[in-house]
């Protein structure tokens, strides 16, 4: 069971996974050992599945961001389309969709030439793919880690109750 203290810890880790246990403890009013134990429990329960570094794709030569919508034959006749699509070069995310399209791929590439090569050589040849539609992002205005857009809990030091006045 995840309690409010766990949510405080998770909220801090979402913002910066490299925050030390001591700093987390300072922010939420818990000893570092207590933070470590809670984080270990969250990891063991699969709530925390890992820690990631966020890279700047432009500085690494991959400034182009494309969303590729894929439709597959119905039924796919036993072909494992998700596995084939998960091997695509530059793939950052792969989602199964409801609606006209079957899959959404988030792909990073150097330029439109590389993107075209990926589509022509790696997506179109997939046996079950019947249609591919691509949208290129002109500018990324907000990119966040998973659940960063949700307010898990405000991470501030807990308030202590004010002393009650004594009545004589």
Residue frames as qw, qx, qy, qz and C-alpha x, y, z in Angstrom:
[[0.000, 0.889, 0.458, 0.000, 0.00, 0.00, 0.00],
 [0.413, 0.328, -0.004, 0.850, 1.36, 3.40, -0.99],
 [0.268, -0.762, -0.471, 0.355, 0.87, 6.05, 1.67],
 [0.148, 0.985, 0.085, 0.025, 1.29, 9.82, 1.59],
 [0.410, -0.735, 0.439, 0.314, 4.98, 9.62, 2.57],
 [0.637, 0.073, 0.652, 0.404, 5.63, 7.23, -0.34],
 [0.399, 0.798, 0.405, 0.201, 3.84, 9.67, -2.64],
 [0.138, -0.960, 0.161, 0.181, 6.03, 12.51, -1.36],
 [0.544, -0.430, 0.604, 0.392, 9.14, 10.43, -2.11],
 [0.583, 0.381, 0.636, 0.334, 7.87, 9.49, -5.58],
 [0.222, 0.950, 0.221, 0.001, 7.05, 13.09, -6.37],
 [0.256, -0.839, 0.382, 0.290, 10.62, 14.14, -5.57],
 [0.574, -0.179, 0.708, 0.371, 12.11, 11.25, -7.58],
 [0.531, 0.667, 0.497, 0.160, 9.95, 12.14, -10.60],
 [0.098, 0.990, -0.055, -0.091, 11.39, 15.65, -10.57],
 [0.252, 0.746, -0.608, 0.098, 14.98, 14.42, -10.13],
 [0.965, -0.122, -0.225, -0.055, 15.80, 10.73, -9.69],
 [0.640, 0.305, -0.440, 0.551, 19.33, 11.61, -8.58],
 [0.352, -0.719, 0.178, -0.573, 18.12, 13.36, -5.41],
 [0.279, 0.254, -0.845, 0.379, 19.96, 11.86, -2.44],
 [0.520, -0.478, -0.708, -0.005, 18.10, 9.98, 0.27],
 [0.348, -0.334, -0.407, 0.776, 19.36, 12.57, 2.75],
 [0.093, 0.013, -0.161, -0.982, 17.88, 15.43, 0.69],
 [0.462, -0.357, -0.650, -0.486, 14.58, 13.58, 0.27],
 [0.512, -0.436, -0.660, 0.334, 14.51, 12.98, 4.01],
 [0.188, -0.200, -0.209, 0.939, 15.20, 16.64, 4.72],
 [0.242, -0.129, -0.359, -0.892, 12.35, 17.72, 2.46],
 [0.618, -0.349, -0.533, -0.461, 9.76, 15.38, 3.92],
 [0.446, -0.593, 0.407, -0.532, 10.99, 15.16, 7.53],
 [0.991, -0.105, 0.022, -0.085, 12.20, 11.54, 7.49],
 [0.490, -0.622, 0.555, 0.257, 15.60, 10.03, 8.32],
 [0.362, 0.552, -0.623, -0.420, 17.67, 8.93, 5.29],
 [0.091, -0.112, 0.989, -0.045, 17.50, 5.30, 6.47],
 [0.448, 0.425, 0.636, -0.462, 13.70, 5.53, 6.47],
 [0.490, 0.658, -0.192, -0.538, 13.74, 6.97, 2.95],
 [0.153, 0.429, -0.858, -0.236, 16.07, 4.17, 1.80],
 [0.270, 0.110, 0.932, -0.217, 13.79, 1.52, 3.25],
 [0.510, 0.575, 0.384, -0.512, 10.70, 3.03, 1.62],
 [0.404, 0.646, -0.446, -0.470, 12.44, 3.38, -1.76],
 [0.007, -0.261, 0.961, 0.091, 13.64, -0.24, -1.56],
 [0.389, 0.312, 0.795, -0.345, 10.08, -1.36, -0.77],
 [0.507, 0.671, 0.077, -0.536, 8.72, 0.66, -3.71],
 [0.259, 0.546, -0.716, -0.349, 11.36, -0.91, -5.98],
 [0.160, -0.068, 0.981, -0.086, 10.58, -4.43, -4.72],
 [0.450, 0.476, 0.623, -0.427, 6.86, -3.84, -5.31],
 [0.441, 0.328, 0.621, 0.559, 7.56, -2.71, -8.89],
 [0.069, 0.924, 0.311, -0.210, 6.24, 0.81, -8.32],
 [0.007, 0.848, -0.420, -0.324, 9.72, 2.17, -9.06],
 [0.944, 0.278, 0.174, 0.044, 10.86, 0.21, -12.12],
 [0.742, 0.134, 0.090, 0.651, 14.16, 1.98, -12.68],
 [0.163, -0.814, -0.022, 0.557, 15.92, 5.30, -12.94],
 [0.647, 0.561, 0.341, 0.388, 16.55, 7.15, -16.18],
 [0.291, -0.421, 0.117, 0.851, 18.76, 9.93, -17.40],
 [0.446, 0.805, 0.368, -0.132, 17.11, 12.51, -19.68],
 [0.533, -0.137, 0.382, 0.742, 19.29, 13.39, -22.65],
 [0.286, 0.705, -0.008, -0.649, 19.10, 16.32, -25.04],
 [0.788, 0.327, 0.495, 0.165, 18.44, 14.70, -28.45],
 [0.405, 0.913, -0.034, 0.044, 19.59, 17.80, -30.35],
 [0.194, -0.816, 0.544, 0.030, 23.02, 17.73, -28.71],
 [0.603, -0.208, 0.764, 0.099, 23.29, 14.04, -29.62],
 [0.048, 0.258, -0.677, -0.688, 22.46, 14.61, -33.29],
 [0.021, -0.372, -0.909, -0.185, 18.82, 13.44, -33.24],
 [0.118, 0.154, 0.210, -0.958, 16.78, 16.66, -33.44],
 [0.469, -0.065, -0.497, -0.728, 13.91, 15.27, -35.55],
 [0.315, 0.077, 0.817, -0.476, 10.92, 13.94, -33.61],
 [0.447, 0.012, -0.567, -0.692, 8.26, 12.03, -35.52],
 [0.574, 0.046, 0.655, -0.489, 5.06, 10.26, -34.56],
 [0.282, 0.180, -0.794, -0.507, 4.37, 7.35, -36.87],
 [0.702, 0.062, 0.401, -0.586, 0.89, 5.86, -36.96],
 [0.114, 0.230, -0.918, -0.304, 0.72, 2.27, -38.21],
 [0.803, 0.063, 0.135, -0.576, -2.28, 0.23, -39.31],
 [0.157, -0.271, 0.942, 0.122, -2.02, -3.53, -39.48],
 [0.482, -0.070, -0.706, -0.514, -4.05, -6.14, -41.33],
 [0.554, -0.175, 0.519, -0.626, -7.00, -7.51, -39.37],
 [0.729, -0.660, 0.144, 0.109, -6.35, -10.09, -38.16],
 [0.043, 0.813, -0.559, -0.159, -2.56, -9.98, -38.26],
 [0.920, 0.218, -0.295, -0.136, -2.68, -13.74, -38.94],
 [0.910, -0.338, -0.074, 0.230, -0.43, -14.65, -36.06],
 [0.562, 0.465, -0.157, 0.665, 2.33, -12.21, -37.00],
 [0.505, -0.629, -0.348, 0.478, 3.79, -10.43, -33.96],
 [0.283, 0.805, 0.157, 0.498, 3.58, -6.81, -35.13],
 [0.387, -0.915, 0.079, -0.085, 4.48, -5.24, -31.75],
 [0.780, -0.390, 0.303, 0.385, 7.74, -7.20, -31.57],
 [0.626, 0.408, 0.324, 0.581, 8.68, -6.24, -35.13],
 [0.061, 0.892, 0.132, 0.428, 7.90, -2.56, -34.48],
 [0.597, -0.794, 0.071, 0.093, 9.77, -2.55, -31.15],
 [0.778, -0.155, 0.282, 0.540, 13.01, -3.19, -33.08],
 [0.410, 0.825, 0.214, 0.324, 12.71, -0.03, -35.23],
 [0.542, 0.089, -0.148, 0.823, 15.76, 2.27, -35.17],
 [0.011, 0.273, -0.071, 0.959, 15.25, 5.45, -33.12],
 [0.516, -0.541, -0.567, -0.347, 12.12, 4.13, -31.38],
 [0.017, -0.310, 0.538, -0.784, 11.47, 5.84, -28.05],
 [0.484, 0.091, 0.605, -0.626, 7.89, 4.70, -27.44],
 [0.269, -0.065, -0.821, -0.499, 5.47, 2.19, -28.93],
 [0.402, 0.112, 0.546, -0.726, 1.76, 2.23, -28.08],
 [0.042, 0.328, 0.898, 0.291, -1.16, 0.05, -29.15],
 [0.213, 0.069, 0.052, -0.973, -4.13, 2.25, -30.06],
 [0.330, 0.524, 0.768, -0.165, -7.89, 2.06, -30.26],
 [0.295, 0.751, 0.024, -0.590, -9.35, 3.71, -33.36],
 [0.737, 0.649, -0.098, -0.164, -8.38, 3.82, -37.01],
 [0.379, 0.642, -0.643, 0.177, -4.66, 3.31, -36.37],
 [0.906, -0.238, -0.349, 0.012, -3.29, 0.29, -34.51],
 [0.746, -0.314, -0.148, 0.568, 0.09, 1.54, -33.25],
 [0.077, 0.985, -0.074, 0.137, 1.82, 4.83, -32.48],
 [0.820, -0.043, -0.092, 0.564, 5.61, 4.99, -32.62],
 [0.111, -0.981, 0.111, 0.117, 7.61, 7.91, -31.25],
 [0.863, 0.171, 0.112, 0.462, 10.84, 8.02, -33.26],
 [0.172, -0.881, 0.207, 0.390, 13.92, 10.27, -33.09],
 [0.809, 0.362, 0.256, 0.387, 16.07, 10.71, -36.18],
 [0.452, -0.257, 0.151, 0.841, 18.85, 12.88, -37.52],
 [0.213, 0.316, -0.217, -0.899, 16.74, 14.33, -40.34],
 [0.759, 0.309, 0.154, -0.552, 13.91, 13.50, -42.75],
 [0.569, 0.467, -0.649, -0.194, 16.23, 11.38, -44.87],
 [0.060, 0.208, -0.926, 0.309, 16.99, 9.09, -41.93],
 [0.527, 0.158, 0.535, -0.641, 13.31, 9.01, -40.97],
 [0.722, 0.420, -0.229, -0.499, 12.35, 8.06, -44.52],
 [0.408, 0.383, -0.829, 0.000, 14.94, 5.27, -44.49],
 [0.210, -0.072, 0.836, -0.501, 13.55, 3.94, -41.20],
 [0.660, 0.297, 0.296, -0.624, 10.00, 3.94, -42.58],
 [0.686, 0.492, -0.384, -0.374, 10.94, 2.42, -45.94],
 [0.465, 0.384, -0.793, 0.082, 13.36, -0.23, -44.65],
 [0.087, 0.087, -0.864, 0.488, 12.04, -1.09, -41.19],
 [0.417, 0.223, 0.519, -0.712, 8.32, -0.28, -40.92],
 [0.645, 0.379, -0.219, -0.626, 6.80, -0.72, -44.40],
 [0.467, 0.285, -0.820, -0.167, 8.36, -4.19, -44.87],
 [0.301, -0.077, 0.811, -0.496, 6.70, -5.53, -41.68],
 [0.022, -0.160, -0.936, -0.314, 4.47, -8.31, -42.97],
 [0.043, -0.614, -0.773, 0.154, 1.26, -7.16, -41.23],
 [0.049, -0.520, -0.101, 0.847, 1.60, -3.39, -41.85],
 [0.397, 0.590, 0.651, 0.265, -0.97, -2.04, -44.30],
 [0.133, 0.881, 0.187, 0.413, -0.71, 1.74, -43.82],
 [0.564, -0.292, -0.239, 0.734, 1.80, 4.21, -42.35],
 [0.045, 0.900, 0.221, 0.373, 1.09, 7.86, -41.56],
 [0.621, -0.122, -0.272, 0.725, 3.75, 10.19, -40.16],
 [0.107, -0.962, -0.157, -0.196, 3.58, 13.49, -38.31],
 [0.614, 0.186, -0.280, 0.714, 6.75, 15.48, -37.63],
 [0.361, -0.814, -0.325, 0.319, 6.94, 17.70, -34.54],
 [0.359, 0.791, -0.012, 0.495, 8.06, 21.22, -35.37],
 [0.019, 0.558, -0.492, 0.668, 8.86, 22.05, -31.75],
 [0.579, -0.341, -0.722, 0.166, 8.67, 20.13, -28.48],
 [0.201, -0.689, 0.043, -0.695, 7.02, 22.38, -25.94],
 [0.571, -0.508, 0.480, -0.432, 6.86, 19.98, -22.97],
 [0.759, 0.144, -0.635, -0.022, 8.47, 16.59, -22.49],
 [0.482, -0.569, 0.450, -0.492, 8.13, 14.99, -19.09],
 [0.100, 0.181, -0.974, 0.091, 8.94, 11.68, -17.46],
 [0.427, -0.378, -0.768, -0.291, 6.01, 9.31, -16.82],
 [0.423, -0.681, -0.586, 0.118, 3.47, 10.68, -14.30],
 [0.347, -0.087, -0.160, 0.920, 5.26, 14.03, -14.02],
 [0.192, -0.328, -0.297, -0.876, 2.05, 15.74, -15.10],
 [0.618, -0.548, -0.525, -0.205, 0.19, 14.25, -12.13],
 [0.169, -0.640, 0.434, -0.611, 0.33, 15.74, -8.70],
 [0.641, -0.109, -0.749, 0.126, 1.15, 12.76, -6.49],
 [0.531, -0.735, -0.352, 0.234, 1.56, 14.85, -3.36],
 [0.114, 0.926, -0.187, 0.308, 3.09, 18.17, -2.51],
 [0.827, -0.078, -0.347, 0.435, 6.58, 17.48, -1.15],
 [0.044, -0.742, 0.260, -0.617, 7.07, 19.90, 1.68],
 [0.210, 0.141, -0.806, 0.536, 8.22, 19.29, 5.20],
 [0.381, -0.571, -0.716, -0.129, 5.29, 18.13, 7.36],
 [0.185, -0.636, 0.121, -0.739, 3.77, 20.79, 9.55],
 [0.324, -0.148, -0.810, 0.466, 3.93, 20.26, 13.27],
 [0.285, -0.760, -0.545, -0.209, 0.88, 21.12, 15.25],
 [0.005, 0.626, -0.240, 0.742, 0.99, 24.40, 17.12],
 [0.230, -0.082, -0.816, 0.523, 1.15, 23.93, 20.90],
 [0.323, -0.681, -0.584, -0.302, -2.22, 24.13, 22.58],
 [0.095, -0.578, 0.297, -0.754, -2.67, 26.95, 24.99],
 [0.357, -0.183, -0.840, 0.364, -2.87, 25.79, 28.59],
 [0.407, -0.636, -0.225, -0.616, -5.93, 26.68, 30.57],
 [0.143, 0.201, -0.737, 0.629, -5.51, 27.14, 34.27]]
